Amino acid sequence: MSETRTQMLQYRVDGPEDAPALVLGASLGTTWHMWDRQIPELTRQWRVIRFDLPGHGGSPAYPASSVAELADRVAATLDALGVDRFGYGGCSLGGAIGTQLALTRPQRVTSLALVSSSPRYGTADSWRQRGVVIRTNGLDPIARTAPERWFTPGFAAAQPAIVEWAVQMVRTTDPGCYIAACEALASYDVRSSLGRVGVPTLVVVGSDDQTTPTTDARSLVAGIPDASLALVPGTSHLAPVEQPAAVTELLIRHFSSAWHDKPSAGGQPAIGAAAPKPQLAAAAQAAPAAIEAGLAQPEAVRGSAYERGAKVRREVLGDAHVDAVEEATDAFSGEFQDLVTRYEWGETWTRPGLDRRTRSIITLTALVAGGHHGDIAAHTRAALRNGLTPTEIKDILLHTAVYCGIPAANAAFTVAQRVIREETTPEG
């Protein structure tokens, strides 16, 4: 497959060709149609560009497992359209993409609207568990519960056709791309970077949104230097669908007043001109000199084994498990946990020769062989999150019964069965 093909997203353009570009990003499990009710009014002033996430709607099903990669694909799609500078409005995951674009391509984003968005969406554990549920049960359980997350009960009861539309959107999403998007949200955290968002930003939140509650919206407003908050009463997560008129009015007001292009010397907008970054340039020049002078060591530049290990340990075992370990760590066990983080996770699990899925197979087998039943629960959970299915885990344990002994495999089956039930049973 060509690189261009994997980078391009399906898009739709509405409005005058010579109008300023306004890009709209949809939430996880939806398509560009979630913005349909905004289009008639927005296209009076803007050339509106909507896109579908990978595997959503008609976009090619090439998974992207980070928000940064999704932002790259949006940028590549806009490049193909010849769009340099643009305003951006996004809902939920679409909002995360907009924030990422504002952070990494500040010369291109003129203004930003974040609807039902957050600097960090829930917990990494919850997103990775959702991926496990989908891998085991398909998207149907997620699709059936989507209306509960997206709409208020009153709206859902009054609009059964819209509820069915929402369910079908999720059901027709590519499962692999949905799981990859869950992984993207699991690793997304821009709380420490919000101060670098340098464009006027409107943060919109529904008063009844439980998925990205008002506390998340206030975190965005508190962190972004030029941000304002708009609360939409009686609305849940998909505010553009549930309260289209109110959201449209907020977007028009914001983008009409907040749109800005830096003037060039001739007084015209400097299209495509990147703002200078003297502080970054200075840092880039200083770094080699500091290393030569012995003031900064190469290990500090690469990141220590402990830091690498702490990151991978959380990604594989989950925040809840690692938090419990850290809470139980004291002066007696601290050095041992430091050794585990550096040696097991920072040096072994990060080696490039094997992927995490393969390492989970090896780890489960070794734990059974060694009779280390206390660790089998954590690594069964890790195996599910690393992409193994319950059927594959069963086959691994059957294999160990032959080579490691029936009693050892029997004990492992008991533990793994409990964990698989916990992790793969859909909520509700």
C-alpha positions in Angstrom: 0.0 0.0 0.0 1.3 3.5 -0.8 2.1 6.0 2.0 -0.2 8.5 0.4 -3.1 6.1 0.5 -2.6 5.3 4.2 -2.3 9.0 5.1 -5.4 10.2 3.3 -8.8 10.4 5.1 -12.2 10.5 3.4 -13.3 14.1 3.3 -16.2 16.3 2.2 -16.0 20.0 1.3 -19.0 22.4 1.4 -19.2 26.1 0.9 -17.5 28.7 -1.4 -14.1 27.8 -2.7 -12.7 31.2 -2.0 -13.9 31.4 1.6 -11.6 30.8 4.6 -11.3 27.1 5.5 -13.0 25.7 8.6 -12.2 22.0 9.4 -14.6 20.0 11.6 -13.5 16.8 13.3 -16.0 14.1 14.6 -15.9 12.0 17.7 -15.0 8.4 18.1 -17.6 6.1 16.6 -19.2 8.8 14.5 -18.8 10.1 10.9 -18.8 13.6 9.5 -22.6 13.5 9.4 -22.7 14.4 13.1 -22.0 18.0 11.8 -24.8 18.0 9.2 -27.1 20.4 11.1 -24.3 23.0 11.3 -23.4 23.0 7.6 -26.2 25.3 6.2 -25.2 28.2 8.4 -21.4 27.7 8.6 -21.1 27.6 4.8 -22.4 31.2 4.5 -19.0 32.3 5.7 -16.6 29.4 5.4 -15.4 26.6 3.2 -16.2 23.7 5.6 -14.1 20.6 5.4 -15.2 17.5 7.2 -13.3 14.2 7.5 -13.9 10.7 8.7 -11.6 9.0 11.1 -9.8 5.9 9.9 -12.2 3.0 9.4 -15.2 5.3 10.1 -17.7 6.1 7.4 -15.8 5.8 4.1 -12.2 6.5 5.3 -9.7 3.7 4.6 -9.3 1.3 7.4 -5.7 1.9 8.2 -5.5 2.1 12.0 -3.8 5.1 13.8 -2.9 4.4 17.4 -2.0 7.9 18.5 -3.6 11.3 18.4 -0.4 12.7 16.8 -0.7 10.2 14.0 -4.4 11.2 13.5 -3.4 14.8 13.3 -0.7 14.0 10.8 -3.4 12.3 8.6 -5.7 15.3 8.9 -2.7 17.6 7.9 -1.9 15.3 4.9 -5.5 15.4 3.8 -5.5 19.2 4.0 -2.2 19.4 2.1 -3.8 17.4 -0.7 -6.6 20.0 -0.8 -4.2 22.8 -0.9 -5.4 24.2 2.5 -2.7 25.9 4.5 -4.3 27.9 7.2 -7.6 27.0 8.7 -9.9 27.3 11.7 -10.7 24.0 13.5 -13.7 22.7 15.4 -13.7 19.2 16.9 -15.9 17.1 19.1 -14.3 14.7 21.7 -11.6 12.8 19.8 -12.0 15.4 17.1 -11.2 18.0 19.7 -8.1 16.2 20.7 -6.9 16.2 17.1 -7.5 20.0 16.9 -5.5 20.6 20.1 -2.7 18.4 18.7 -2.7 20.4 15.5 -2.6 23.7 17.4 0.4 22.4 19.4 2.4 20.9 16.5 1.4 23.2 13.6 0.7 26.5 15.3 1.4 28.4 12.0 -1.6 26.7 10.3 -4.4 26.8 12.9 -6.0 30.3 13.2 -8.6 29.6 15.9 -10.0 26.6 17.7 -13.3 25.3 19.1 -13.2 22.2 21.4 -16.6 20.6 21.9 -17.1 17.9 24.5 -13.3 17.7 24.9 -10.7 17.1 27.5 -6.9 17.4 28.0 -7.0 13.8 29.1 -10.0 11.5 28.4 -10.8 9.2 31.3 -8.1 6.7 32.3 -5.7 4.7 30.1 -7.0 1.5 31.8 -10.6 2.2 30.8 -9.7 2.8 27.1 -7.6 -0.3 26.9 -10.3 -2.4 28.5 -12.7 -1.1 25.9 -10.3 -2.4 23.3 -10.3 -5.8 25.0 -14.1 -5.9 25.1 -14.3 -5.1 21.3 -11.7 -7.6 20.4 -13.7 -10.3 22.2 -17.3 -9.3 21.5 -17.2 -7.1 18.5 -18.6 -3.6 18.4 -22.2 -4.4 19.1 -22.0 -4.0 22.9 -20.4 -0.6 22.5 -22.9 0.4 19.8 -25.9 -0.5 22.0 -24.6 1.6 24.9 -23.5 4.6 22.8 -26.8 6.5 23.1 -26.4 6.4 26.9 -23.0 8.1 26.6 -24.0 10.5 23.9 -27.5 11.8 24.6 -29.6 12.8 27.6 -32.5 10.3 28.4 -35.1 12.8 27.3 -33.6 13.4 23.9 -33.0 9.7 23.3 -36.7 9.0 24.2 -38.0 11.7 21.9 -35.6 11.0 18.9 -35.6 7.2 18.3 -34.5 7.7 14.7 -31.4 9.6 15.8 -30.6 7.0 18.4 -30.8 4.2 15.8 -28.6 6.3 13.5 -26.0 6.6 16.3 -26.0 2.9 17.0 -25.6 2.0 13.3 -22.7 4.5 13.0 -20.7 2.6 15.6 -21.7 -0.8 14.3 -20.4 0.0 10.8 -17.0 1.3 12.1 -14.0 -0.9 11.5 -13.2 -2.7 14.8 -9.4 -2.6 14.4 -9.5 1.2 13.8 -11.9 1.7 16.7 -9.5 -0.3 19.0 -6.5 1.8 17.7 -8.5 5.0 18.4 -9.0 3.7 22.0 -5.3 3.2 22.3 -4.8 6.8 21.0 -7.1 8.1 23.7 -5.4 6.0 26.3 -2.0 7.6 25.7 -3.3 11.1 25.1 -2.5 13.7 27.8 -1.7 17.3 27.0 -2.3 18.8 30.4 1.2 20.0 30.7 1.2 21.5 27.1 -2.0 23.5 27.1 -0.1 26.7 27.8 1.4 26.4 24.3 -1.9 26.6 22.5 -1.6 30.0 21.0 -4.9 30.7 19.3 -8.3 31.9 20.6 -10.1 28.9 21.8 -13.8 28.2 22.6 -14.5 25.3 24.9 -18.1 24.0 24.6 -19.6 21.4 27.0 -23.0 20.0 27.7 -24.2 20.5 31.2 -25.2 16.8 31.4 -22.1 15.4 29.7 -20.8 12.5 31.8 -18.2 11.4 29.3 -16.3 14.7 29.2 -17.8 16.5 32.2 -17.6 20.2 32.9 -14.5 19.7 35.1 -12.6 18.6 32.0 -13.8 21.7 30.1 -12.7 23.9 32.9 -9.3 22.3 32.9 -9.0 23.2 29.2 -10.0 26.8 29.9 -7.6 27.1 32.8 -4.7 25.8 30.8 -5.1 27.5 27.4 -4.1 31.2 27.6 -6.8 32.6 25.4 -9.8 30.4 26.1 -13.5 30.9 27.0 -16.1 28.4 28.2 -19.7 27.9 26.9 -22.1 25.7 28.7 -25.0 24.2 26.8 -27.8 23.4 29.2 -29.6 20.1 29.1 -27.1 18.5 26.8 -24.9 15.4 26.9 -21.8 14.4 24.9 -22.8 14.9 21.3 -23.9 18.5 21.7 -23.8 19.3 18.0 -26.4 16.6 17.4 -28.6 17.2 20.5 -28.5 21.0 20.4 -27.6 21.9 16.8 -28.8 25.5 16.9 -27.1 26.4 20.1 -23.8 24.9 19.0 -24.0 26.5 15.6 -24.5 29.9 17.1 -21.6 29.5 19.4 -19.3 28.4 16.5 -20.3 31.3 14.3 -19.8 33.8 17.1 -16.4 32.4 18.0 -15.0 31.9 14.5 -16.3 35.3 13.3 -14.6 37.2 16.1 -11.6 35.0 16.9 -10.3 34.3 13.4 -6.9 35.9 13.0 -4.0 35.8 10.5 -0.8 37.5 11.4 -0.3 40.5 9.0 2.7 40.5 6.8 4.8 43.6 6.0 2.4 44.6 3.3 -0.6 44.5 5.6 -2.1 41.3 4.1 -2.4 37.9 5.9 0.9 36.0 5.8 -0.5 32.8 4.4 1.7 29.8 5.2 4.4 31.9 7.0 5.5 30.1 10.1 6.0 32.2 13.2 9.6 32.3 14.3 10.5 30.3 17.4 13.6 31.9 18.8 13.4 30.1 22.1 13.4 26.7 20.3 16.2 27.7 18.0 18.3 28.8 21.0 17.6 25.6 22.8 18.6 23.6 19.7 21.9 25.5 19.4 22.6 25.1 23.1 22.0 21.4 23.4 25.1 20.1 21.5 27.4 22.5 23.4 26.0 21.4 26.7 26.6 17.8 25.9 30.2 18.6 24.8 30.8 20.4 28.0 29.5 17.5 30.1 26.5 19.4 31.4 24.0 17.0 29.8 24.6 13.3 29.3 23.3 11.3 26.3 21.3 9.1 28.6 19.4 12.2 29.8 18.6 13.1 26.2 17.3 9.5 25.4 15.4 9.1 28.6 16.6 6.8 31.4 15.9 3.1 31.6 13.8 3.8 34.6 11.6 6.4 32.8 11.2 4.0 29.8 10.3 1.2 32.1 7.8 3.2 34.1 6.0 4.1 30.9 5.9 0.6 29.4 5.0 -1.0 32.7 1.9 1.3 32.9 1.0 0.6 29.3 1.2 -3.1 29.7 -0.1 -3.8 33.2 -2.4 -0.8 33.5 -2.4 2.2 35.8 -4.5 0.5 38.5 -2.0 -2.3 38.9 1.1 0.0 39.0 -0.6 2.4 41.3 -1.3 -0.4 43.8 2.3 -1.6 43.6 3.6 2.0 44.2 1.3 2.5 47.1 2.6 -0.7 48.7 6.2 0.2 48.1 8.2 1.4 51.2 11.8 1.8 52.2 12.3 -1.9 52.3 10.9 -2.8 48.9 11.7 0.4 47.0 15.1 -0.6 45.6 13.5 -3.9 44.4 10.7 -2.1 42.6 13.4 0.3 41.1 15.2 -2.8 39.8 12.1 -4.3 38.3 11.2 -1.1 36.5 14.7 -0.6 35.1 15.6 -4.1 34.3 12.4 -6.0 33.5 10.5 -3.1 31.9 13.1 -0.5 30.8 15.6 -3.0 29.3 13.7 -6.2 28.4 10.2 -5.2 27.4 11.5 -2.3 25.4 13.9 -4.3 23.2 12.9 -4.0 19.5 13.3 -7.7 18.6 9.8 -8.8 19.7 6.5 -7.1 19.8 4.4 -6.9 23.0 2.0 -9.5 21.8 4.8 -12.1 21.5 6.3 -11.1 24.8 2.9 -11.7 26.5 2.9 -15.2 25.0 6.4 -15.9 26.3 5.6 -14.4 29.7 2.5 -16.4 30.3 4.3 -19.6 29.4 7.2 -18.8 31.7 4.9 -18.0 34.6 3.1 -21.3 34.2 6.4 -23.2 33.9 7.7 -21.5 37.0 4.6 -21.9 39.0 4.4 -18.1 39.5 0.6 -18.1 39.8 0.5 -14.8 41.7 1.6 -12.9 38.5 -0.6 -14.8 36.0 -3.6 -12.5 36.7 -1.7 -9.3 35.9 -0.1 -10.8 32.8 -3.4 -12.3 31.5 -4.8 -8.8 31.7 -1.7 -7.5 30.0 -2.0 -10.2 27.2 -5.6 -9.1 26.4 -4.5 -5.5 26.2 -1.5 -6.5 24.0 -3.9 -8.0 21.4 -4.3 -11.6 22.4 -7.8 -13.0 22.3 -9.3 -15.3 25.0 -9.1 -18.2 22.5 -5.4 -17.6 22.0 -4.7 -17.4 25.7 -6.6 -20.7 26.1 -4.4 -22.3 23.5 -1.3 -21.0 25.2 -2.4 -22.6 28.5 -3.3 -25.9 26.8 0.2 -25.9 25.3 1.7 -25.4 28.7 -0.3 -28.3 30.0 1.7 -30.6 27.7 5.1 -29.1 28.4 4.8 -27.7 32.0 2.4 -30.2 33.5 -1.3 -30.5 34.1 -1.4 -29.2 37.7 0.5 -26.0 36.7 -1.8 -25.4 33.7 -4.9 -26.1 35.9 -4.0 -23.4 38.4 -3.3 -21.0 35.5 -6.6 -21.8 33.8 -8.5 -20.9 37.1 -6.8 -17.5 37.3 -7.0 -16.7 33.6 -10.7 -17.6 33.4 -11.6 -15.2 36.2 -9.6 -12.3 34.6 -11.0 -12.9 31.1 -14.5 -12.8 32.4 -13.8 -9.5 34.2 -12.1 -7.9 31.3 -14.3 -9.0 28.4 -17.8 -8.7 29.9 -19.4 -5.5 28.5 -20.7 -2.9 30.9 -24.5 -2.6 31.4 
